[in-house]
Amino acid sequence: MGSFQDDVSPIMKSCKTKDELDGFRKNIKNKLKRFFCSPSSLSPTSPSTETLEFVPVKTALNAAGPSTLNQIKKQDDDDAYSFTSSKRGLAVIINNEVFHEPKQFEKRSGTERDAAALEETLTGIGFDVLMENNLTSTQMTCVLTSAAIDYEHADADCFVCVVMSHGDVMWFERGGTFNKKMERNDVIFGVDGLPVKTKFIIDTFNNWNCPSLKDKPRLFFFQACRGEKLDHGTEIPLLKDLQISLRTTSSSSVSCGSNNGYLLTNDSLVMKNGKDETDSKPETYNGTKPNQQDILPQFSSPQLPVPPPSLYEDCLVMYATPPGYASWRREDGSWFIQSLCHVLNSPQVGSGKVSLLRALTQVSGLVALKYETYSEDDPSYHEKKQQPVIYSMLIKDVFLKRRVPMGARTINYGVSEKVFNGCNEELRSSVYV
């Protein structure tokens, strides 16, 4: 595995001037210092009143006696990360919306709603939120490295990083002169169109590069495409006599079928008036005819497996979509980020009764079952699905009991001031994020 410096240096060369880079670094460092200008005072806050159904897990322990349950409770306390530090921690949000080359990278309409929702949610949980918008690849690396070095993680419970941008998979060489190998890696693009490996983002906060986070949970969320394939879904018969079916995702399969069907639940988030968009380059599907899903561009290159993400102890990574697949976004936000905020704002999560991993499973379910594209103009984009993916090396449970700092704790530069209205506002068109 390459060192921290090895991964950074190629990207740093794209900076216009050394003074410009130094100035940007200094600016980010000053922003992070503002979180520590005054003593942190935390107090509980009321979570969202909207309820989600978390069904109790039934096990043989339900029949245990009081003494056994007390022992289990003590063990459960030991099996949860300690969240008793003076600060909840830093949450870095990188939100790329407008790109330098709009012909290559379309504007990510709706991402400002995701940014507003994340800011509100993470601030409510008690995080110091550093929001940065429309960053080049160099600026992205500067923000991340500064967040690892210049924030006092030793006084914090955990760390969160959310990156929202266009994404893809790219080929990279590994090895020396005589043992070169080609490897596919997930990348996220800066607004200059240059890629940053998700591997680099995660590596920046490992125990070697950020020792002050040792034994503390590090949570990463990526809203970006990881390839070009579309998830056509799978029709699951529910009531044969009434000919009712439920469409779920099929992204766990290597091949793409062309199943048809409808999501007929009453609380369906299918959009009837608008266009769903993805977070890949717009030319990805140029020239693709409606019934040509089986000859999409991804089949023209050797299908070598995408290596698993860099994972370290105490690390969790959640992607909006599986390797090789596109993710979707609407004008009022992406399927994944809106579902994530919706669940984290629930009373069950905010009161500390539901663990993070269980909550994220609920997020996956919301995206997979409640959303579906709708496109009368282009059948190749019609009735597509999405399935988030969780990779976890957490060794204990995480409980994000809500608490907020007294006074302003968010450093927010350039983000839209639009207020996030949650799920009550009528859904508009979806976008390919």
N, C-alpha and C positions, 0 to 999 in steps of 0.2 A: 504494500500500500504506500502511495506517495506521501511525503511529508506535507504538513500544513503549508509551508512556504512553497513547495513544488507546485501545489495546486493553484496557489494564488498568482504566482509570478507571470504566467502567460497572459492572464487577464489584465494584470496591472499595466502591461505594455500598451494597452489600447487607450490609456488616459492621455488627454491632449497635452497637458503640461504637468510638471512635478508640483509647481505652486498650486495649480488647480486641485490636484489630488490632496495635497497637504491641507489646503483650506477646507475641503470637504470633510476630511478626517477630523480636523479641529472642531468643526461645526457639530458633527455627530457626538464627539466626546463631550462637548459643552452641554448638549441636550441630555446626555445620560447623567451628567453631574447634577443637573437640576433636580433629579429624583432624590438626591441626598442633601439638598440644601437645608432641609428642616427635618426634625424627627418624625418618623412615620407613626401615625396614630390611626389604628384600624377599628372600625365598628361594623356590626352586622348591618346588612341591608335586606330589604324584602325582595325575594325572587319573583319571577313572573307568577301570576295567579293561575295561568292556564295549566291544566294537568295533562300529563302523559301517563299512559298505562304501563307500569312496570309490574309484571306479574311476579308475586313472591316465588322464590325457588324452593320447591319442596324436596326435602332430603330426609334421611333417617334421623338426622339430628333434631328434627321437630319433636320427636318423641322423647328426647333426653330430659333428665331431671334437672332441677335448679343448679345443683353443684356442677354438673357437667356443662351446663350452659354458661355458668360464670367462668369456667376454665376456657371455654371456647371464646368468650368475649375478650378475655385477656390476651389470648393467642391472636384474635383478630386485630387487636390494637397493635400488637407487635408486628403484624403482617401488613400494616399500612405505613406509608411514608409519613414521617413527622412533619406536620405543618404548623410548627410553633415558633417559627422565626419572626423577627420584627417586621419583615416584609413578605408579601406573597411571592414577588419575583418580577422579572422583566418579561414582557410580551412584545416581540418585534413583529410588526406587520409590514410587509413589502407589497405594495399594490401598484402594478403596472397597468395602465389603461390606454394611454396614447403613445404610439410608437413612431420612430423617426421615418420609417418607410411604410406608409399605410397600404401600399400595394402588396407588400409582403406580409404585413401584420395588421389586421383590422383593429379598429378601436374596440376595446373590450367593454361595450356598453353594459351598464348594470353593476360593474365591479365597485362603483362608489357606494352602492347600497350594501354590498358585502362589507366594505371597509367600515361604514358607519355601524353596521350590526356587530361586527367584531369588536370595535372600539367600546361600544356600550356594554357588550357582554363581558369582555375581559376586564374592563374597569370595574364593573359590578362585582366580579369575583375577587377583586382586590389587586390586580396586576398593575404595575407601572407600564403604560402602553407607549411604545415608540412607533409612531406611524410615519412611513416614508413612501412617497408616491412617485411613480414614473422615473425609476432609476435605471441608469445604464448598467451593464454587467460589472464594470469597475466599481461603480457606486454601491451596487449590491454587496460586493465582497467587502468594501470598506465598512458598510453598516454592520455586517455580520461579524467581522473581525473586531470592530470596536465594541460591539455588544458583548463579545466574549471576554475582552480585556478590561474595558473601562467601567463596567457595572459591578457593584459589590454583591456578587452572587453568594458570597459567604454569609450574608445577612438575609438571604431569601430562601423560600421553601422550594421553588422549582423554576423552570424556564419554559417559555412557549415561543415558537416561531411559526408564523403563517406567511406563506408566499403565494401570491395570486398573479398569474401572468400567462402568456402563451407558453406552451411546452411541447416537447417531442422526445424521440429517442435518436441518438446520434452515435456514429462509429468512432472509437478511439483506439489508438495503438497502445499496446502494453508490452513490456519486456524489452530486452536488449537487442543488439544487432542480429544475433543468430536465433533468437527465440521470440520474434515478434508475433503478437496475437492481436486480432481485432476483437473489440468488446463493445457491446451496445450499452449505453448509459442513458438514464433519464436526465434531461436537461430542462432548465427554465430560462427563458430569454429575457435579457434586459431590453429596455426600449430602444437601444442601438442595434438590436437584432443579433447580438452576440450571446452565446450560451453560457450558463453557469450550471455545473453538475449539481444535482441534488445531493450527491455524495459529498461534495465539498461543503455544502451548507450543514449537513449533519456532522461531518468531521470537525468542523470549526468548534463545536461544543462538546467534543469528547473529553475524557479525563486528562489527556495529554495536552490539548490546546486550551482547555478551560478547567484547570484543576479545582477551582472553587465550586464547581458544580458536582464534584464527586459525591456519590451516594444520594444525589437528588434527581428527581424525575425531569427528563427533558422531552418535551412534546412538540412534534413537528407536523404541520398540516399543509398539504400542497394542493392548491386548486389550479390545475393545469392539465393539458392533454399529455398522454404518455405514448402517443402513436396515432394511427389514422383509422383504425377499425371502428366500426359502429356496432353497438350491441343491439341486435334485432329482437331480443327478448324471447321468451318461451311461453307458450300458452299452456296453462294448467287448468284442466276441467274441474269445476267446483260442483255444479249441479247439472248433471247430464240432461235431466228431463226438461229443465228450463233453458238449456243451452247457454248457461252463463259461464264465463271463464275469467281467470285472473292472469294477467301478463306479468311475468317476473323476468329478471335479467338472465342472460345466457352467457355472460362474459367469462365464466369459468371454463367454457369450452374453447378449444383451440380453433375450431372451424366456426364460420358464421352461417347460420341458417337464414331462411327468409320467411319465418313464421308470421302469420298475420293474426290480429286479435285486438281486443279493446280492454282497457282498464275501466271496469264498471263500478268501482267502489264509490260511495256517495261523497267521500271526502277526497276524491281524485284531484290531483293538481295538473291534469292534462290541460294544455293551453289550446283553446279553439281559435283564437284570433291573434296570430303573430307568428314569428319565426324563431326557431331554436337555433342557436349558434354554438360553435365549439371554440376551444382555446388552441387550435392548431392554425397553421398558415392557411389563408384563404385559397391558395392554388391547389391545396391537397385534393379537392374533389372537382376541379375544373375538368370539364369534358366527360364526367362520369354520368352515364345515362341511368334512368330510374331503376332498371332491373339488372344492374351490373355489379351488385355488391360483391360477388365472388371474384371479381378481377380488379379490386381496388389496388392502389399502388403498393401496399405493403407486401403483396405477393411477388413483386418483381425482384426482390433482393433475397439473399439467403436468410432463412429464418433461424438465426442463432439465438439462443435464449438470452433474455435480458438478465444480467446478474442481479442477485438480490441486493436491496439497499444496504448501505453501511449501517450496521446496528451495533450498539454498544450497551453494556449493562446500564439499566435505568433509563432506557431510551424507548420512545414510542413514535412511530411514523404512520401517518394516515394520508393516503392519497385519495383524490376524488374518484379515481377510476383504476382498473387493473392495467398491468403492463400491455402496451400495444393499442390501447383503446382511447377514444376521445371522451372528453367530459363536456357537460352542457351548462349554459348560462342563459339567463333571461334579463330583460331590462330592469327587473326589480331584484336581481341577484342570481347567483349560481345555485343550482340544486343543492350542492354539497354544503357550501358555507351557510346558506339560509337554514338548512336542516340542522347543522352543527350548533348554530346560535339558538335555534328554537329549543333544542334538547338541553343545552347547558343553562338556559334560562328557566328551566322547569323547577317547580318547588322541590321535587324529589332529589335532584342533583344539588340545588342550592342549599338544601338543609343538611347535606352530607349523608343522606340515607342510601344513595346509589353511587357505586364506584364509577370512576371514569371509564373503565373498559366496558362496563355494562351500558353506560350511556352512549358510548361510541357505537356499540352494536345496534342500539336503537337508531342512531343516525343512519347507519348503513341500511337498516330496514325502511326508514322513511324515504331515502333516495331511491331504493330499489323498487318499492311497491307503490309509492304515491306519485311518482313523476313519470311522464312519458311525453315525447315530442309529438307535435301535431303540425303537419305541413300538407295542405291541399295542393300547393303549387308544385312541390317536388316530392314525389313518393319515396325517393331514396332517403329522405330525411324524416319520413313519417313513422310514428310509433317506435321510436328508438328508446332504449333504456340505459341505465347507468348503475354501476355497483361500486361503491367505495371499498377500499382495501386497507386493512389494519395490519401493521407489523409491530410486534411488541416484544421488548426484552426488559420490561418492567419486572422487578423481582418482588414488588409489594403492590398493594392496592393504592390508588390515588383517589382522594375524596376532596372535591373542589367546593367546600362549603363557602358560601358567598360572604365576602366582607369587603368593605370599601374604605379607602383612606379618607380622613377628614380633610376636605379641601381638594383642589384640583390635583390629580395625579397623572393626567394624560398629557404627553407632549405630542401635539398633533399639528403637523405642518402641511398645508396644501390639500387636506382631505375635504371633500364636500361637506357642507354643513347640513345637508338634508337629513331629516330625522327618519330613522328606520321605523316603519310602522308594522313590522312583523308580518304574520300570516293573515291579518285582518283585511289588508288591502287586496283588491282584485288583482290576480296575477296577470302580468302582461307577457310579452314575447320572450322566448328563451334564446340564449346565445351560446355558440359553440366556444367554450372557454378553454 
